[in-house]
Amino acid sequence: MDEHADRQRGRQVLRAVARVLRLDDVEQRHLHQLAGSSTPKDGPAEDDPGLPAAFQPVLDKLDPFPACLQTPLFDVVAYNRAYRFLFTDMDLMPPGERNCAVQFFTDPDWRSRYVDGDLVAARMVARMRTEIGTELRAAAAAGIVDDLRERSEEFARLWARHDVLPEQCETKRLASPLVGPLQLNFVSTHVPGTGHRMTVMTPADEPTAGRLARMLWLCCPGTLVTRVLGASTPVFRRSRRVGRRGRPGWPCPRGSGRASRGAE
């Protein structure tokens, strides 16, 4: 407790120095790094409408591997076709509700996609606690946490444990109603200066690789997914298929696997 109090006082001193010197966000982060203190986290970076659009071509190239761009609070702001159908049809969900933590703890169907739901719940809350910290200064962070504590007894109980967990590569087991069991490696890469992360879910075994390709083909029939032979690890490429009118393209529903917008 004394050590925690010392850290809190140290951060308060650094914030006071930053205010007096009128430091901007970049300069404040550098000040905390020089002092050996954790960077203050007042919540996710302000939404940049250009960020999802910039990442969308990257996400699209990762099909049939599910991939998305998330905020530190698990808001999904962009995703590809493979991710669209992994838990539900994301295109049918209003952009303001595309939060993995909220859906996991409030939607039984979303939760049921995880084979090890209890383990995922504990790790998700610990990750959120790590990202937010203990002060809940940001309105967005406090709003999500307060909402989940009210709507989910499980979340409230796990949040009260004050567990923290650094981000790491994890293998999770999912149960897809479309193609069956999936064993996926969740690999995340942080986007510098934004707080966002791009998460790619790669197959942990041969059957999962085949099922991911089949899921994309089932959901977007115009997609021809073929295995590249001779590779030690399953690799896929997409072939363009000529449609009924003789034009190549993707006969998926309009708007599938696209960046979130204010209204759809």
Accessible surface in RSA format (square Angstrom, percent):
REM  Atomic radii and reference values for relative SASA: ProtOr
REM  Chains: A
REM  Algorithm: Lee & Richards
REM  Probe-radius: 1.40
REM  Slices: 20
REM RES _ NUM      All-atoms   Total-Side   Main-Chain    Non-polar    All polar
REM                ABS   REL    ABS   REL    ABS   REL    ABS   REL    ABS   REL
RES MET A   1   192.99  99.9 151.39 100.2  41.60  99.0 119.69 101.8  73.30  97.1
RES ASP A   2   118.48  83.0 115.25 114.7   3.23   7.6  35.18  82.8  83.30  83.1
RES GLU A   3   121.11  69.5 115.62  87.5   5.49  13.1  43.10  83.4  78.01  63.7
RES HIS A   4    65.15  35.6  64.16  44.6   0.99   2.5  40.46  41.7  24.69  28.7
RES ALA A   5    35.42  32.6  31.67  48.9   3.75   8.5  35.10  49.4   0.32   0.8
RES ASP A   6    78.85  55.2  69.74  69.4   9.11  21.5  26.97  63.5  51.88  51.7
RES ARG A   7   116.82  49.0 107.93  55.0   8.88  21.2  59.26  81.0  57.56  34.9
RES GLN A   8    37.75  21.1  36.92  27.0   0.82   2.0  14.83  31.6  22.92  17.4
RES ARG A   9   134.01  56.3 133.20  67.9   0.81   1.9  63.89  87.3  70.12  42.5
RES GLY A  10    33.15  40.9   0.00   N/A  33.15  40.9  31.51  86.5   1.64   3.7
RES ARG A  11    37.97  15.9  37.43  19.1   0.54   1.3   9.78  13.4  28.19  17.1
RES GLN A  12    95.18  53.2  90.13  65.9   5.04  12.0  24.80  52.8  70.37  53.4
RES VAL A  13    92.62  60.9  89.83  81.3   2.79   6.7  92.55  80.4   0.06   0.2
RES LEU A  14    22.61  12.6  22.61  16.2   0.00   0.0  22.61  15.9   0.00   0.0
RES ARG A  15    48.77  20.5  47.65  24.3   1.12   2.7  25.17  34.4  23.60  14.3
RES ALA A  16    37.27  34.3  36.39  56.2   0.88   2.0  37.04  52.2   0.23   0.6
RES VAL A  17    55.73  36.7  53.10  48.1   2.64   6.4  55.61  48.3   0.12   0.3
RES ALA A  18     4.13   3.8   2.72   4.2   1.40   3.2   2.97   4.2   1.16   3.1
RES ARG A  19   165.93  69.7 147.07  75.0  18.87  44.9  78.45 107.2  87.49  53.0
RES VAL A  20   122.15  80.4  96.28  87.2  25.88  62.4 104.44  90.8  17.71  48.0
RES LEU A  21   109.72  61.1  87.46  62.6  22.26  56.0  91.37  64.2  18.35  49.4
RES ARG A  22   217.21  91.2 187.60  95.6  29.61  70.5  67.71  92.5 149.50  90.6
RES LEU A  23    39.83  22.2  27.94  20.0  11.89  29.9  28.03  19.7  11.79  31.7
RES ASP A  24    81.36  57.0  71.43  71.1   9.93  23.5  45.52 107.1  35.84  35.7
RES ASP A  25    99.41  69.6  95.15  94.7   4.26  10.1  20.87  49.1  78.54  78.3
RES VAL A  26    98.46  64.8  97.19  88.0   1.26   3.0  97.19  84.5   1.26   3.4
RES GLU A  27    81.74  46.9  76.78  58.1   4.96  11.8  28.30  54.7  53.45  43.6
RES GLN A  28    46.13  25.8  46.13  33.7   0.00   0.0   2.35   5.0  43.78  33.2
RES ARG A  29    84.77  35.6  84.77  43.2   0.00   0.0  29.18  39.9  55.59  33.7
RES HIS A  30   100.59  55.0  99.02  68.8   1.57   4.0  70.68  72.8  29.91  34.8
RES LEU A  31    36.79  20.5  35.38  25.3   1.41   3.5  36.55  25.7   0.23   0.6
RES HIS A  32     0.58   0.3   0.58   0.4   0.00   0.0   0.01   0.0   0.57   0.7
RES GLN A  33   116.94  65.4  94.83  69.3  22.11  52.7  34.27  73.0  82.67  62.7
RES LEU A  34   131.53  73.3  96.25  68.9  35.28  88.7 100.14  70.3  31.39  84.5
RES ALA A  35    58.91  54.2  19.19  29.6  39.72  90.4  31.79  44.8  27.12  71.8
RES GLY A  36    72.64  89.6   0.00   N/A  72.64  89.6  36.73 100.8  35.90  80.4
RES SER A  37    30.57  25.8  14.27  19.0  16.30  37.5  20.43  43.5  10.14  14.2
RES SER A  38    73.86  62.4  55.54  74.1  18.31  42.2  55.58 118.4  18.27  25.6
RES THR A  39    41.92  29.8  32.49  32.9   9.43  22.5  18.39  24.7  23.53  35.6
RES PRO A  40    26.87  19.6  10.24   9.3  16.63  60.5  13.90  11.5  12.97  80.6
RES LYS A  41    95.47  46.6  81.54  50.0  13.93  33.2  60.68  54.6  34.79  37.1
RES ASP A  42    90.62  63.5  77.51  77.1  13.11  31.0  32.23  75.9  58.39  58.2
RES GLY A  43    33.45  41.3   0.00   N/A  33.45  41.3  12.19  33.4  21.27  47.6
RES PRO A  44    36.98  26.9  17.32  15.8  19.66  71.5  18.03  14.9  18.94 117.7
RES ALA A  45    35.89  33.0  19.58  30.2  16.31  37.1  30.67  43.2   5.23  13.8
RES GLU A  46   166.39  95.5 141.38 107.0  25.01  59.5  61.84 119.6 104.55  85.4
RES ASP A  47   107.49  75.3  88.08  87.7  19.41  45.9  35.30  83.1  72.19  72.0
RES ASP A  48    79.34  55.6  73.07  72.7   6.27  14.8  23.28  54.8  56.06  55.9
RES PRO A  49   121.23  88.4  98.35  89.7  22.88  83.2 109.28  90.2  11.96  74.3
RES GLY A  50    39.32  48.5   0.00   N/A  39.32  48.5  33.63  92.3   5.69  12.7
RES LEU A  51    22.76  12.7  20.49  14.7   2.27   5.7  22.65  15.9   0.11   0.3
RES PRO A  52    14.93  10.9  14.93  13.6   0.00   0.0  14.93  12.3   0.00   0.0
RES ALA A  53    63.13  58.0  49.73  76.7  13.40  30.5  53.21  74.9   9.92  26.3
RES ALA A  54    67.80  62.3  42.59  65.7  25.21  57.3  53.77  75.7  14.03  37.2
RES PHE A  55    40.60  20.3  40.35  25.0   0.25   0.7  40.60  24.6   0.00   0.0
RES GLN A  56    12.66   7.1  12.66   9.3   0.00   0.0  12.66  26.9   0.00   0.0
RES PRO A  57    78.29  57.1  73.44  66.9   4.86  17.7  77.83  64.3   0.47   2.9
RES VAL A  58    69.90  46.0  66.11  59.8   3.79   9.1  69.57  60.5   0.32   0.9
RES LEU A  59     0.00   0.0   0.00   0.0   0.00   0.0   0.00   0.0   0.00   0.0
RES ASP A  60    19.39  13.6  19.39  19.3   0.00   0.0   9.06  21.3  10.33  10.3
RES LYS A  61   162.92  79.5 139.30  85.5  23.62  56.2  85.57  77.0  77.35  82.4
RES LEU A  62    49.13  27.4  45.14  32.3   3.99  10.0  47.86  33.6   1.27   3.4
RES ASP A  63     6.63   4.6   0.00   0.0   6.63  15.7   0.00   0.0   6.63   6.6
RES PRO A  64     2.63   1.9   2.63   2.4   0.00   0.0   2.63   2.2   0.00   0.0
RES PHE A  65    39.89  20.0  39.89  24.7   0.00   0.0  39.89  24.2   0.00   0.0
RES PRO A  66     0.00   0.0   0.00   0.0   0.00   0.0   0.00   0.0   0.00   0.0
RES ALA A  67     0.00   0.0   0.00   0.0   0.00   0.0   0.00   0.0   0.00   0.0
RES CYS A  68     0.80   0.6   0.80   0.9   0.00   0.0   0.00   0.0   0.80   0.9
RES LEU A  69     0.00   0.0   0.00   0.0   0.00   0.0   0.00   0.0   0.00   0.0
RES GLN A  70    14.06   7.9  14.06  10.3   0.00   0.0   0.16   0.3  13.90  10.5
RES THR A  71     5.36   3.8   5.36   5.4   0.00   0.0   5.36   7.2   0.00   0.0
RES PRO A  72    14.01  10.2  13.99  12.8   0.01   0.1  13.99  11.6   0.01   0.1
RES LEU A  73     2.84   1.6   2.84   2.0   0.00   0.0   2.84   2.0   0.00   0.0
RES PHE A  74    22.03  11.0  22.03  13.6   0.00   0.0  22.03  13.4   0.00   0.0
RES ASP A  75    42.86  30.0  42.86  42.7   0.00   0.0  13.40  31.5  29.45  29.4
RES VAL A  76     3.32   2.2   0.32   0.3   3.00   7.2   0.32   0.3   3.00   8.1
RES VAL A  77    21.97  14.5  21.97  19.9   0.00   0.0  21.97  19.1   0.00   0.0
RES ALA A  78     0.00   0.0   0.00   0.0   0.00   0.0   0.00   0.0   0.00   0.0
RES TYR A  79     1.26   0.6   1.26   0.7   0.00   0.0   0.00   0.0   1.26   1.5
RES ASN A  80     0.00   0.0   0.00   0.0   0.00   0.0   0.00   0.0   0.00   0.0
RES ARG A  81    18.98   8.0  18.54   9.5   0.44   1.1   0.08   0.1  18.90  11.5
RES ALA A  82     1.65   1.5   0.00   0.0   1.65   3.8   1.55   2.2   0.10   0.3
RES TYR A  83     1.89   0.9   1.82   1.0   0.07   0.2   0.05   0.0   1.84   2.3
RES ARG A  84     9.10   3.8   9.10   4.6   0.00   0.0   0.00   0.0   9.10   5.5
RES PHE A  85    39.41  19.7  31.03  19.2   8.39  21.8  31.52  19.1   7.89  22.6
RES LEU A  86     1.95   1.1   0.36   0.3   1.60   4.0   0.36   0.3   1.60   4.3
RES PHE A  87     5.46   2.7   2.95   1.8   2.51   6.5   3.83   2.3   1.63   4.7
RES THR A  88    51.72  36.8  40.32  40.9  11.40  27.2  21.07  28.3  30.65  46.3
RES ASP A  89    32.26  22.6  26.24  26.1   6.02  14.2  13.66  32.2  18.60  18.5
RES MET A  90     0.18   0.1   0.18   0.1   0.00   0.0   0.18   0.2   0.00   0.0
RES ASP A  91    29.03  20.3  13.61  13.5  15.42  36.5  11.90  28.0  17.13  17.1
RES LEU A  92   147.11  81.9 116.73  83.5  30.38  76.4 121.84  85.6  25.27  68.0
RES MET A  93    23.60  12.2  18.85  12.5   4.74  11.3  22.64  19.3   0.95   1.3
RES PRO A  94    70.84  51.6  64.69  59.0   6.15  22.4  70.45  58.2   0.39   2.4
RES PRO A  95    36.69  26.7  24.00  21.9  12.69  46.1  24.33  20.1  12.35  76.8
RES GLY A  96    75.84  93.5   0.00   N/A  75.84  93.5  43.49 119.3  32.36  72.5
RES GLU A  97    92.52  53.1  88.16  66.7   4.36  10.4  32.13  62.1  60.39  49.3
RES ARG A  98     2.31   1.0   0.22   0.1   2.09   5.0   1.06   1.4   1.25   0.8
RES ASN A  99     5.30   3.7   4.90   4.7   0.39   0.9   4.79  11.5   0.51   0.5
RES CYS A 100    11.34   8.6  11.07  12.3   0.26   0.6   5.77  14.6   5.56   6.0
RES ALA A 101     0.03   0.0   0.03   0.0   0.00   0.0   0.03   0.0   0.00   0.0
RES VAL A 102    22.11  14.5  22.11  20.0   0.00   0.0  22.11  19.2   0.00   0.0
RES GLN A 103    19.04  10.6  19.04  13.9   0.00   0.0   0.02   0.0  19.02  14.4
RES PHE A 104     2.28   1.1   0.00   0.0   2.28   5.9   0.00   0.0   2.28   6.5
RES PHE A 105    19.65   9.8   0.34   0.2  19.32  50.3   3.09   1.9  16.56  47.4
RES THR A 106    41.68  29.6   9.89  10.0  31.80  75.8  13.48  18.1  28.20  42.6
RES ASP A 107    43.51  30.5  40.59  40.4   2.92   6.9  11.62  27.3  31.89  31.8
RES PRO A 108   106.69  77.8  96.62  88.1  10.07  36.6 103.01  85.0   3.68  22.9
RES ASP A 109    94.02  65.9  93.94  93.5   0.08   0.2  15.03  35.4  79.00  78.8
RES TRP A 110     4.76   1.9   3.17   1.5   1.59   3.7   3.34   1.8   1.42   2.3
RES ARG A 111    54.81  23.0  54.04  27.5   0.77   1.8  25.80  35.3  29.01  17.6
RES SER A 112    65.65  55.5  42.97  57.3  22.68  52.2  46.59  99.2  19.05  26.7
RES ARG A 113    44.40  18.6  44.40  22.6   0.00   0.0   0.80   1.1  43.60  26.4
RES TYR A 114    18.90   8.8  10.43   5.9   8.47  22.0   0.37   0.3  18.53  22.8
RES VAL A 115    74.95  49.3  44.97  40.7  29.99  72.3  51.34  44.6  23.61  64.0
RES ASP A 116    47.78  33.5  40.49  40.3   7.29  17.2  16.65  39.2  31.13  31.0
RES GLY A 117    10.92  13.5   0.00   N/A  10.92  13.5   5.76  15.8   5.16  11.6
RES ASP A 118   110.43  77.4 101.93 101.5   8.50  20.1  37.65  88.6  72.78  72.6
RES LEU A 119    90.13  50.2  83.79  59.9   6.34  15.9  88.24  62.0   1.90   5.1
RES VAL A 120     9.29   6.1   8.47   7.7   0.82   2.0   8.98   7.8   0.31   0.8
RES ALA A 121     0.04   0.0   0.04   0.1   0.00   0.0   0.04   0.1   0.00   0.0
RES ALA A 122    28.00  25.7  23.34  36.0   4.66  10.6  24.04  33.9   3.96  10.5
RES ARG A 123    81.60  34.3  80.20  40.9   1.40   3.3  16.24  22.2  65.36  39.6
RES MET A 124    14.52   7.5  10.01   6.6   4.51  10.7  14.50  12.3   0.02   0.0
RES VAL A 125     4.73   3.1   4.37   4.0   0.36   0.9   4.73   4.1   0.00   0.0
RES ALA A 126     7.00   6.4   6.29   9.7   0.71   1.6   6.52   9.2   0.48   1.3
RES ARG A 127    26.52  11.1  26.52  13.5   0.00   0.0  16.47  22.5  10.05   6.1
RES MET A 128     0.45   0.2   0.45   0.3   0.00   0.0   0.45   0.4   0.00   0.0
RES ARG A 129    10.44   4.4   9.64   4.9   0.80   1.9   2.64   3.6   7.79   4.7
RES THR A 130    45.02  32.0  32.61  33.1  12.41  29.6  35.63  47.9   9.38  14.2
RES GLU A 131    20.94  12.0  16.37  12.4   4.57  10.9   1.38   2.7  19.56  16.0
RES ILE A 132    15.21   8.7   4.13   3.1  11.08  26.7   8.25   5.9   6.96  18.9
RES GLY A 133    27.08  33.4   0.00   N/A  27.08  33.4  27.08  74.3   0.00   0.0
RES THR A 134    71.13  50.6  45.31  45.9  25.82  61.5  41.05  55.1  30.09  45.5
RES GLU A 135    61.68  35.4  36.25  27.4  25.44  60.6  26.29  50.8  35.39  28.9
RES LEU A 136    42.92  23.9  29.36  21.0  13.56  34.1  29.92  21.0  13.00  35.0
RES ARG A 137    97.25  40.8  59.12  30.1  38.13  90.8  55.90  76.4  41.35  25.1
RES ALA A 138    15.80  14.5   7.78  12.0   8.02  18.2  15.19  21.4   0.61   1.6
RES ALA A 139    91.13  83.8  69.33 107.0  21.80  49.6  77.15 108.6  13.98  37.0
RES ALA A 140    56.65  52.1  40.32  62.2  16.33  37.1  52.69  74.2   3.96  10.5
RES ALA A 141     1.58   1.4   1.58   2.4   0.00   0.0   1.58   2.2   0.00   0.0
RES ALA A 142    24.88  22.9  24.88  38.4   0.00   0.0  24.88  35.0   0.00   0.0
RES GLY A 143    38.79  47.8   0.00   N/A  38.79  47.8  33.53  92.0   5.26  11.8
RES ILE A 144    29.79  17.0  26.33  19.6   3.46   8.3  28.94  20.8   0.85   2.3
RES VAL A 145     0.00   0.0   0.00   0.0   0.00   0.0   0.00   0.0   0.00   0.0
RES ASP A 146    78.70  55.1  73.11  72.8   5.59  13.2  29.74  70.0  48.96  48.8
RES ASP A 147    52.82  37.0  47.77  47.6   5.05  11.9  21.41  50.4  31.42  31.3
RES LEU A 148     0.00   0.0   0.00   0.0   0.00   0.0   0.00   0.0   0.00   0.0
RES ARG A 149   114.13  47.9 101.12  51.5  13.01  31.0  12.98  17.7 101.15  61.3
RES GLU A 150   152.94  87.8 118.30  89.5  34.64  82.5  44.27  85.6 108.67  88.7
RES ARG A 151   134.25  56.4  97.14  49.5  37.12  88.4  36.49  49.9  97.76  59.3
RES SER A 152     9.14   7.7   4.43   5.9   4.71  10.8   5.40  11.5   3.74   5.2
RES GLU A 153   160.39  92.1 147.51 111.6  12.88  30.7  63.52 122.9  96.87  79.1
RES GLU A 154    41.27  23.7  35.52  26.9   5.75  13.7  23.15  44.8  18.12  14.8
RES PHE A 155     0.56   0.3   0.56   0.3   0.00   0.0   0.56   0.3   0.00   0.0
RES ALA A 156    32.69  30.1  27.64  42.7   5.05  11.5  27.92  39.3   4.77  12.6
RES ARG A 157   134.94  56.7 125.43  63.9   9.51  22.6  71.68  98.0  63.26  38.3
RES LEU A 158    10.41   5.8   8.08   5.8   2.33   5.8   8.08   5.7   2.33   6.3
RES TRP A 159    12.31   4.9  11.63   5.6   0.68   1.6   6.72   3.6   5.58   9.1
RES ALA A 160    69.86  64.2  48.93  75.5  20.93  47.6  53.93  75.9  15.93  42.2
RES ARG A 161   123.49  51.8  99.33  50.6  24.15  57.5  46.79  63.9  76.70  46.5
RES HIS A 162   111.83  61.1  95.71  66.5  16.13  41.3  65.40  67.4  46.43  54.0
RES ASP A 163    60.00  42.0  53.36  53.1   6.64  15.7  22.09  52.0  37.92  37.8
RES VAL A 164    98.26  64.7  77.60  70.3  20.65  49.8  77.60  67.4  20.65  56.0
RES LEU A 165    36.82  20.5  36.78  26.3   0.04   0.1  36.78  25.8   0.04   0.1
RES PRO A 166    92.76  67.6  90.50  82.5   2.26   8.2  92.75  76.6   0.01   0.0
RES GLU A 167    59.81  34.3  32.34  24.5  27.47  65.4  26.06  50.4  33.76  27.6
RES GLN A 168    92.33  51.6  70.42  51.5  21.91  52.2  32.56  69.3  59.76  45.3
RES CYS A 169    89.24  67.5  56.51  63.0  32.72  76.9  33.97  86.1  55.26  59.6
RES GLU A 170    24.56  14.1  19.43  14.7   5.13  12.2   9.65  18.7  14.91  12.2
RES THR A 171    70.10  49.9  43.99  44.6  26.11  62.2  24.03  32.3  46.07  69.6
RES LYS A 172    32.61  15.9  29.26  18.0   3.35   8.0   8.79   7.9  23.81  25.4
RES ARG A 173   113.47  47.6 110.88  56.5   2.59   6.2  33.06  45.2  80.42  48.7
RES LEU A 174     2.18   1.2   1.82   1.3   0.36   0.9   1.82   1.3   0.36   1.0
RES ALA A 175    44.16  40.6  39.98  61.7   4.18   9.5  40.21  56.6   3.95  10.5
RES SER A 176     8.85   7.5   1.15   1.5   7.70  17.7   2.06   4.4   6.79   9.5
RES PRO A 177    96.97  70.7  53.05  48.4  43.93 159.7  66.61  55.0  30.37 188.7
RES LEU A 178    83.44  46.5  60.34  43.2  23.10  58.1  62.85  44.1  20.59  55.4
RES VAL A 179    21.24  14.0   0.09   0.1  21.15  51.0   8.35   7.3  12.89  35.0
RES GLY A 180    24.46  30.2   0.00   N/A  24.46  30.2  21.69  59.5   2.78   6.2
RES PRO A 181    83.97  61.2  82.96  75.6   1.00   3.7  83.48  68.9   0.48   3.0
RES LEU A 182     3.01   1.7   0.07   0.0   2.95   7.4   1.58   1.1   1.43   3.8
RES GLN A 183    67.31  37.6  66.52  48.6   0.78   1.9   5.26  11.2  62.05  47.1
RES LEU A 184     0.00   0.0   0.00   0.0   0.00   0.0   0.00   0.0   0.00   0.0
RES ASN A 185    37.46  25.8  37.46  36.2   0.00   0.0   3.66   8.8  33.80  32.7
RES PHE A 186    21.17  10.6  19.27  11.9   1.90   4.9  19.27  11.7   1.90   5.4
RES VAL A 187    62.56  41.2  61.38  55.6   1.18   2.8  61.71  53.6   0.86   2.3
RES SER A 188    40.15  33.9  11.54  15.4  28.61  65.9   3.35   7.1  36.80  51.6
RES THR A 189    80.51  57.3  76.62  77.7   3.90   9.3  55.58  74.7  24.93  37.7
RES HIS A 190    93.56  51.1  80.83  56.2  12.73  32.6  64.90  66.9  28.65  33.3
RES VAL A 191    18.44  12.1  15.10  13.7   3.33   8.0  16.14  14.0   2.30   6.2
RES PRO A 192   123.89  90.3  99.52  90.7  24.37  88.6 110.34  91.1  13.56  84.3
RES GLY A 193    67.32  83.0   0.00   N/A  67.32  83.0  29.09  79.8  38.23  85.6
RES THR A 194    27.87  19.8  26.39  26.7   1.48   3.5  27.66  37.2   0.21   0.3
RES GLY A 195    34.85  43.0   0.00   N/A  34.85  43.0  26.44  72.6   8.41  18.8
RES HIS A 196     5.17   2.8   5.15   3.6   0.02   0.0   1.07   1.1   4.10   4.8
RES ARG A 197     9.07   3.8   9.07   4.6   0.00   0.0   0.88   1.2   8.19   5.0
RES MET A 198    29.48  15.3  29.11  19.3   0.37   0.9  29.11  24.7   0.37   0.5
RES THR A 199     7.19   5.1   7.19   7.3   0.00   0.0   5.67   7.6   1.52   2.3
RES VAL A 200    20.01  13.2  20.01  18.1   0.00   0.0  20.01  17.4   0.00   0.0
RES MET A 201     6.33   3.3   6.33   4.2   0.00   0.0   6.33   5.4   0.00   0.0
RES THR A 202    38.71  27.5  38.71  39.2   0.00   0.0  32.35  43.5   6.36   9.6
RES PRO A 203    18.73  13.6   4.01   3.7  14.71  53.5   4.01   3.3  14.71  91.4
RES ALA A 204    40.64  37.4   7.47  11.5  33.18  75.5  11.67  16.4  28.97  76.7
RES ASP A 205    56.74  39.7  43.76  43.6  12.97  30.7  35.84  84.3  20.90  20.8
RES GLU A 206    89.80  51.6  84.07  63.6   5.73  13.7  57.44 111.1  32.36  26.4
RES PRO A 207    71.81  52.3  58.25  53.1  13.56  49.3  70.35  58.1   1.46   9.1
RES THR A 208     1.22   0.9   1.22   1.2   0.00   0.0   0.00   0.0   1.22   1.8
RES ALA A 209     0.00   0.0   0.00   0.0   0.00   0.0   0.00   0.0   0.00   0.0
RES GLY A 210    34.51  42.6   0.00   N/A  34.51  42.6  28.79  79.0   5.72  12.8
RES ARG A 211    76.78  32.2  75.87  38.7   0.92   2.2  13.47  18.4  63.31  38.4
RES LEU A 212     0.00   0.0   0.00   0.0   0.00   0.0   0.00   0.0   0.00   0.0
RES ALA A 213    13.03  12.0  12.19  18.8   0.83   1.9  12.46  17.5   0.56   1.5
RES ARG A 214   133.81  56.2 127.06  64.8   6.75  16.1  43.56  59.5  90.25  54.7
RES MET A 215     1.38   0.7   1.38   0.9   0.00   0.0   1.32   1.1   0.05   0.1
RES LEU A 216     1.58   0.9   0.41   0.3   1.16   2.9   1.58   1.1   0.00   0.0
RES TRP A 217   107.97  43.3 107.67  52.1   0.31   0.7  98.90  52.7   9.08  14.7
RES LEU A 218    64.21  35.8  42.48  30.4  21.73  54.6  44.19  31.0  20.02  53.9
RES CYS A 219    23.17  17.5   5.44   6.1  17.74  41.7   7.67  19.4  15.50  16.7
RES CYS A 220     0.00   0.0   0.00   0.0   0.00   0.0   0.00   0.0   0.00   0.0
RES PRO A 221    76.07  55.4  75.69  69.0   0.38   1.4  75.91  62.7   0.16   1.0
RES GLY A 222     7.19   8.9   0.00   N/A   7.19   8.9   5.05  13.9   2.15   4.8
RES THR A 223     1.15   0.8   0.02   0.0   1.13   2.7   0.83   1.1   0.33   0.5
RES LEU A 224    84.95  47.3  84.59  60.5   0.36   0.9  84.95  59.7   0.00   0.0
RES VAL A 225    23.88  15.7   1.68   1.5  22.20  53.5   1.68   1.5  22.20  60.2
RES THR A 226    43.25  30.8  38.75  39.3   4.49  10.7  43.25  58.1   0.00   0.0
RES ARG A 227   110.77  46.5  92.84  47.3  17.92  42.7  30.43  41.6  80.33  48.7
RES VAL A 228    49.89  32.8  47.24  42.8   2.65   6.4  48.64  42.3   1.25   3.4
RES LEU A 229   153.90  85.7 130.54  93.4  23.36  58.7 131.76  92.5  22.14  59.6
RES GLY A 230    89.30 110.1   0.00   N/A  89.30 110.1  44.61 122.4  44.70 100.1
RES ALA A 231    48.40  44.5  16.54  25.5  31.86  72.5  24.27  34.2  24.13  63.9
RES SER A 232   118.31 100.0  77.09 102.9  41.22  95.0  60.65 129.1  57.66  80.8
RES THR A 233    83.88  59.7  81.92  83.1   1.96   4.7  53.74  72.2  30.14  45.6
RES PRO A 234    16.76  12.2  10.45   9.5   6.32  23.0  13.60  11.2   3.16  19.6
RES VAL A 235    72.32  47.6  71.30  64.6   1.01   2.4  72.28  62.8   0.04   0.1
RES PHE A 236    29.02  14.5   7.81   4.8  21.21  55.2   7.81   4.7  21.21  60.7
RES ARG A 237   135.84  57.0 129.89  66.2   5.95  14.2  53.22  72.7  82.62  50.1
RES ARG A 238    62.90  26.4  36.91  18.8  26.00  61.9   8.14  11.1  54.77  33.2
RES SER A 239    37.19  31.4  29.15  38.9   8.04  18.5  21.82  46.5  15.36  21.5
RES ARG A 240   179.92  75.5 147.24  75.1  32.67  77.8  65.06  88.9 114.85  69.6
RES ARG A 241   127.71  53.6 120.79  61.6   6.92  16.5  30.47  41.6  97.24  58.9
RES VAL A 242    94.61  62.3  76.24  69.0  18.37  44.3  76.24  66.2  18.37  49.8
RES GLY A 243    39.46  48.7   0.00   N/A  39.46  48.7  32.48  89.1   6.98  15.6
RES ARG A 244   253.45 106.4 207.54 105.8  45.91 109.3  87.32 119.3 166.13 100.7
RES ARG A 245   200.93  84.4 168.11  85.7  32.82  78.2  59.93  81.9 141.01  85.5
RES GLY A 246    49.79  61.4   0.00   N/A  49.79  61.4  25.67  70.4  24.12  54.0
RES ARG A 247   155.91  65.5 149.70  76.3   6.21  14.8  64.55  88.2  91.36  55.4
RES PRO A 248    66.69  48.6  51.15  46.6  15.54  56.5  51.15  42.2  15.54  96.6
RES GLY A 249    29.78  36.7   0.00   N/A  29.78  36.7  25.07  68.8   4.70  10.5
RES TRP A 250    81.76  32.8  56.21  27.2  25.55  60.0  35.48  18.9  46.28  75.1
RES PRO A 251    90.43  65.9  58.39  53.2  32.04 116.5  71.69  59.2  18.74 116.5
RES CYS A 252    18.96  14.3   1.67   1.9  17.29  40.6   2.14   5.4  16.82  18.1
RES PRO A 253    73.64  53.7  59.77  54.5  13.87  50.4  71.32  58.9   2.32  14.4
RES ARG A 254   241.40 101.4 204.19 104.1  37.21  88.6  89.37 122.1 152.03  92.1
RES GLY A 255    27.63  34.1   0.00   N/A  27.63  34.1  14.15  38.8  13.48  30.2
RES SER A 256     5.07   4.3   2.60   3.5   2.47   5.7   0.05   0.1   5.02   7.0
RES GLY A 257     0.00   0.0   0.00   N/A   0.00   0.0   0.00   0.0   0.00   0.0
RES ARG A 258    81.76  34.3  80.87  41.2   0.89   2.1  26.45  36.2  55.31  33.5
RES ALA A 259    13.81  12.7  13.25  20.5   0.56   1.3  13.25  18.7   0.56   1.5
RES SER A 260    27.15  22.9  11.20  14.9  15.95  36.7  11.20  23.8  15.95  22.3
RES ARG A 261   118.56  49.8 109.33  55.7   9.24  22.0  67.17  91.8  51.39  31.1
RES GLY A 262    85.64 105.6   0.00   N/A  85.64 105.6  45.43 124.7  40.21  90.1
RES ALA A 263    84.60  77.8  64.72  99.9  19.88  45.2  69.45  97.8  15.15  40.1
RES GLU A 264   113.71  65.3  32.37  24.5  81.34 193.7  56.27 108.8  57.44  46.9
END  Absolute sums over single chains surface
CHAIN  1 A    14514.4      11346.5       3167.9       8217.7       6296.7
END  Absolute sums over all chains
TOTAL         14514.4      11346.5       3167.9       8217.7       6296.7
